[in-house]
């Protein structure tokens, strides 16, 4: 087994690849050289770009990822985590939340949010988990980023309003999102140090077969997503593929610095104020 340090693994792969290519060249065997070159390229892709290449290869080969320490399985779809305990199967799904309203400056809004969230818990009737990952932001380029997001939303809002058949719900959501980015820009201009929060939820279903729990967990996730979207006036997105593996890793070890946060999970981190 290769050492756990990623840089050490890279050096080992580079060393093995260099030796293999030298041996292939010295043998004057064209077929061996081609096979060695292809194998080296594949190994490099898996190590240097594993998050992008592995899901694709897993689907092609119908590979099931088995997490040996926890005895969980991830099917080739990479959208659900399955575990068997005795004769019972459990399936977990994860989805993220994006909030576009700030309630901290509005006590009435906080109380209303609390009541609506409690109602979701009562209506859903089953356990679910919500995780928060919070960190402060370097504001050097933040204002420009927020202004870009506001411009994008303003353009989408204009197109939605000018549509021959305007969708009032879409317009309302885009107006809230634009107001949110305006508020974040104003906070930066007032000297407030911003904070990011990543929010994701986990739901679990149980049953007698894998197929049963896979479908049940999908239904459970869709139900809770719909309720939280309405109650919190939020957007939701399913966490799957490489992002699912990152979320599972965060159950044990979270990023230690802001730089790691952006590097590891920046792709799907929703921005909060």
N, C-alpha and C positions, 0 to 999 in steps of 0.2 A: 504494500500500500504506500502511496506517495505521502510525504510529510504534509501536515495540515496547512502550512504556510503557503499562500498562493504564489508568491514570488519564487519560493524554492521549487514549487511544482513546475513553474514556467522554465526555470533554468534547467531542471532535469529533462523536461521534454525537448528543449532546444539542444541539449547535449546529446540525448539519444538520437534525435533527428539528424544532427550533424554526423555522428559516427555511422549511422545507418546509410546515409547518402554517400559517405566516403567509401564504405565497404562495397556499396552497390556500384559506384564508379570503378573501383579497383577490380571488380569481378568481370567487367566488360559484358555484363549480361543486361541487355536492353530491357527485357521483360521485368527483371528484378528491380531495375532502376525505376521503371514506371510505377510498379507496385509500391516501392518504398516512398516515392514522391507523393503518391496519392494518400498513402497512410499517414505521412507526415502532415500533409495539409489538413486532413480530417482531425487528427489529434490536436493540431494547433487551434482549429476552429472550436472544438469542444472545450478546450481549456481557456482560450482567450475570449471567446464569445459564446460561452455555454448557455447563457440566458436566452440568446436568440436562436441558436442552432438546435439545442436539445429538444425543445417542444416540437419543432418541425420533424426531427428524426424520430421522436417518440411516436408521433402520429403515423408516420410512414410505416414504422415497424410494429405498430400496435403494442408498444412497450408500456408496462405498468410500473410506476415508480414505487418501490417499497422502502419505507423508512424503518430501518431495522431496530432502532432504539425504542421507538414508540409503537411499532407494529401497525402503522397506518399504511394505506395504499392510496396512490393517486393515479386514476386511469388516464389513458392517452388524451382525453379531452382537457385535462388539467383544469377542471373547474369544480371539483368536489374531492373531499378527503374521506376515505372509508376505513372503518375499523370493525373487526369482528371480535365479539366477546361471547364465548360460548357458542350458542346457536343464533345469537342476535347480531344483526349488522347495524352500524351507526354511520350516518353520512353527514358531513359538515360542509356548509357553503359559507362564503364570505362576500360581503358587499360593502362598498364605501359610501360615505355621506358627504355631500357638499352643502354647506349652509351659506346662504347669502343674506342673512339678516343678523345684525349685532344686537344683543339684548342687554349687554352689560350696563348701558347708560339708560335703560328703560325698565324700572322696577315692575311696572305693570306688564310689560312684555315678558319679563322673566317668570312672573307668576302664571301668566297665560300659557307659556311654553311648558312649564312644569305640569300644569293640569292636563294639557293635551298629551304630553308624554306618558303620564300616569294612565291616561285612558287607553293609550296604545298597549301598554303592558297588560291592562285588564282585558282588553278585547282579544289580544293575541293568545292569552291563556297558557302559553308554553314558555319555558326558559329560553332566553337568548342573551348574548353577551355583546356589550359595546366597549370597544377599546379606544383610548385616546393616546396619541403620541404628540407631545408638545415641545417646541423649541423656539428660541429667539432667532430673529433674522438679521443678517447683515444688510443695512439699509442703503448701502452704496449704490446698488443698481435697482433697488426695489421700486422706487418711484417710476422709473422708466418702464419697468415691467407692468406695473399697475395701469399706467396710462395706455400701454399697448392693449391690455385686456379690455379696458374701458372703451377704446376705439373699436375693437372687434365687436363688442356687445352692442355698441351704438349702431354700427352698421347692420347687424342682424336685426336689431329692433326696428330700424327704419324700413328694412325689407319686409318684416312681418306686418308693420302698419300699412304698407303700400300694397300688400297682397290683395288680389281680387276677392279672396275669401279669408279675411283676417281671423286668426285663432286667438280669441280673447285670453285664454289660459296661457298660451305661449307668450303673448304680449305682456301679460302681467308678470310672468316669471322673468322675462328679459328686463323689464323695468326695475324689478327688485334687484336683479344682478347688477344692473348699471348703477343703481343707487348704492349698492354695496361697495363697488369699486370706487365711486366718488367719495364715499365715507372713508375708505382706507387711505386714499390720496390726501384727504384733508387731515387725517391723523398724522401722516408723515410730515405734512407741512407744519403742523403744530408741534413737532418735535417728539411725538410719542414713539417709543421703540416698539415695533410690531412683533407679533408672535404668530407662528404657524401651528395649526393643529390638524393632525390626520385622524380621522374618525372612521372606524370600520366595525361592522357587526358580524356576528357568527350565529348561524342557526343550525340546529341538529335535528335529524329525523331518525327513527329506529324502525326496524322491520325484520322479516325473516329471510329476505334475499337481497342481493346487491341491487338488482334492477328495481326492486320495490323502494329501497331507501334512496336511491339516486333520484327517482321521480318525486318521491315524497319531499325530499330536501329541496328540490326545485320549487315545488308548490309552496313550501314553508317560506322560502326566501322571497318569492314573488309576493306573497301575502304581507309579510312584514315590510318589504320595500314600499308597497303601496300605502300602508298605514303611516309609516314614518314620513314619506313624501308629503302626505296630506297634513299630518299633525305639525311637522316642523317646517313646512314649506321649503323642503330641501330637494336636491337632486340625488339620485342614487346611481351607482355603477357597480356591476359585478366584478369581483376580483378573481382573475383566473390566469392561466399561463405562468410565465416567470414571476408575475406579481404575487400569485398565490404562494409560491415557494418563499418569497421574501416575507410575506405576512406570517407564515408558519415559523420562519426563523426568528421573527420578532417576538414570538411567544416565549422565546428562551433568552435571546440576546438582542437588545436594541442598539441602534447606531450610537456610538460613543461621542461623536462630535457633529456639529451642524454640517460640516463638509461631507462626512459619511452619510448623513441623512439625505442630502441632495444626490450624492453619488449612487446610493443603494435604492432609494425609493422615490426619487424625485419625479419619476414618470407619472406616478398616480397619486401624488400628494395634493389634496385639495387645500387651497389657501384660505385661512380664516383670519379674522381680525382680533 
